[in-house]
Protein backbone atom coordinates (compact mmCIF):
# COMPACT_ATOMS: atom_id res chain seq x y z
CA UNK A 1 0.00 0.00 0.00
CA UNK A 2 1.33 3.42 -0.89
CA UNK A 3 -0.35 5.14 2.07
CA UNK A 4 -1.76 7.84 -0.19
CA UNK A 5 -5.49 8.17 0.41
CA UNK A 6 -6.25 10.94 -2.08
CA UNK A 7 -6.47 10.55 -5.82
CA UNK A 8 -3.05 10.66 -7.43
CA UNK A 9 -3.98 13.72 -9.48
CA UNK A 10 -4.76 15.69 -6.33
CA UNK A 11 -1.71 14.22 -4.60
CA UNK A 12 0.57 15.62 -7.32
CA UNK A 13 -0.61 19.17 -6.61
CA UNK A 14 -0.25 19.10 -2.82
CA UNK A 15 2.86 19.29 -0.63
CA UNK A 16 4.34 15.87 0.13
CA UNK A 17 3.49 14.38 3.52
CA UNK A 18 5.93 15.42 6.23
CA UNK A 19 8.42 12.90 7.61
CA UNK A 20 7.79 10.54 4.71
CA UNK A 21 10.00 9.71 1.75
CA UNK A 22 8.32 9.85 -1.63
CA UNK A 23 10.27 8.43 -4.55
CA UNK A 24 9.48 9.98 -7.91
CA UNK A 25 11.16 9.65 -11.29
CA UNK A 26 11.25 11.97 -14.30
CA UNK A 27 11.61 10.36 -17.72
CA UNK A 28 12.14 12.04 -21.08
CA UNK A 29 10.52 10.96 -24.34
CA UNK A 30 12.40 12.18 -27.41
CA UNK A 31 10.50 10.04 -29.94
CA UNK A 32 8.36 11.67 -32.61
CA UNK A 33 8.60 14.39 -35.22
CA UNK A 34 9.63 17.40 -33.11
CA UNK A 35 10.47 15.74 -29.81
CA UNK A 36 14.21 16.02 -30.38
CA UNK A 37 13.87 19.77 -29.86
CA UNK A 38 10.76 19.59 -27.66
CA UNK A 39 10.81 16.33 -25.67
CA UNK A 40 7.99 15.40 -23.31
CA UNK A 41 8.84 14.78 -19.65
CA UNK A 42 6.82 12.51 -17.37
CA UNK A 43 6.77 12.53 -13.57
CA UNK A 44 5.88 9.19 -11.98
CA UNK A 45 5.50 8.24 -8.34
CA UNK A 46 7.26 4.98 -7.59
CA UNK A 47 5.12 3.12 -5.09
CA UNK A 48 6.43 0.78 -2.40
CA UNK A 49 5.42 -2.20 -4.59
CA UNK A 50 7.68 -0.71 -7.34
CA UNK A 51 4.75 0.14 -9.62
CA UNK A 52 4.88 3.54 -11.32
CA UNK A 53 1.92 5.91 -11.10
CA UNK A 54 1.71 8.80 -13.57
CA UNK A 55 1.47 12.21 -11.88
CA UNK A 56 2.36 15.00 -14.34
CA UNK A 57 3.71 15.61 -17.85
CA UNK A 58 5.59 18.61 -19.21
CA UNK A 59 6.78 19.88 -22.56
CA UNK A 60 8.79 22.89 -23.62
CA UNK A 61 6.63 25.54 -25.25
CA UNK A 62 7.61 26.12 -28.86
CA UNK A 63 7.30 29.89 -29.20
CA UNK A 64 9.26 30.84 -26.10
CA UNK A 65 12.64 32.59 -26.02
CA UNK A 66 13.44 31.26 -22.52
CA UNK A 67 12.94 27.75 -21.16
CA UNK A 68 9.20 27.65 -20.64
CA UNK A 69 7.48 24.34 -19.91
CA UNK A 70 3.76 23.59 -19.88
CA UNK A 71 2.67 21.19 -17.10
CA UNK A 72 -0.38 18.94 -17.46
CA UNK A 73 -2.05 16.19 -15.44
CA UNK A 74 -2.91 14.40 -18.72
CA UNK A 75 0.03 12.87 -20.62
CA UNK A 76 -1.91 13.06 -23.91
CA UNK A 77 -3.16 16.67 -23.63
CA UNK A 78 -0.27 19.10 -23.30
CA UNK A 79 -2.21 22.19 -24.34
CA UNK A 80 -2.68 25.41 -22.40
CA UNK A 81 -6.43 25.30 -23.04
CA UNK A 82 -6.85 21.67 -21.95
CA UNK A 83 -8.84 20.64 -18.89
CA UNK A 84 -5.75 19.06 -17.35
CA UNK A 85 -3.54 22.16 -17.66
CA UNK A 86 -1.79 22.68 -14.31
CA UNK A 87 0.54 25.59 -15.03
CA UNK A 88 3.97 26.35 -16.39
CA UNK A 89 7.59 26.52 -15.31
CA UNK A 90 9.74 29.36 -16.67
CA UNK A 91 13.47 29.91 -16.30
CA UNK A 92 15.53 33.05 -16.49
CA UNK A 93 17.82 33.57 -19.51
CA UNK A 94 20.72 31.69 -17.93
CA UNK A 95 18.62 28.81 -16.59
CA UNK A 96 19.63 29.34 -12.96
CA UNK A 97 16.27 30.46 -11.53
CA UNK A 98 12.87 28.89 -12.15
CA UNK A 99 9.38 30.23 -11.45
CA UNK A 100 6.25 28.10 -11.31
CA UNK A 101 2.98 29.65 -12.48
CA UNK A 102 -0.33 27.98 -11.65
CA UNK A 103 -3.48 27.99 -13.71
CA UNK A 104 -5.19 30.45 -11.33
CA UNK A 105 -5.66 34.17 -11.62
CA UNK A 106 -2.66 36.46 -12.14
CA UNK A 107 -2.16 38.41 -8.89
CA UNK A 108 -0.56 41.32 -10.81
CA UNK A 109 -3.33 41.84 -13.36
CA UNK A 110 -6.66 43.29 -12.14
Helices and strands as residue ranges (DSSP letters): H 8-12, E 23-29, E 40-46, E 52-60, E 68-72, E 85-91, E 98-102
